[in-house]
Amino acid sequence: MDLSQQLEMLKGYIDKLRLDEVLAFVQNVNLEDLVHNPWFLGSLALFSLVALIKRWQLLLVSTLTVAGFTLLVHYTVRNGDLGELSSDRLLMFAGGGVVVILICMYLLFIRSE
């Protein structure tokens, strides 16, 4: 494979990173598939491990907060039925959200190294 073919291949990859393509991909992502995707979970764990080793506390807390809210939404809306959101599920979502935010605030502002 010569240089011109490699540059064409690179141009093809870069063309897929246009904002409209990325937004279309994000809009079509299914949360159910994402939570059970081993590649996503593995990359999230690796990303968190690198942030922990490098002591990038803000990045680690942000990653864990997004993961916590994703799992909370997944657990609250199990069947994908938002029309019949019971008060128990709503209270669980509110309480879980408060717990995730309190942990985030503790890790970012209160805990000292």
Secondary structure, DSSP 8 states (H G I E B T S, - for coil): --HHHHHHHHHHHHHTTSHHHHHHHHHH--HHHHHH-HHHHHHHHHHHHHHHHTT-HHHHHHHHHHHHHHHHHHHHTSSS--TT--HHHHHHHHHHHHHHHHHHHIIIII---
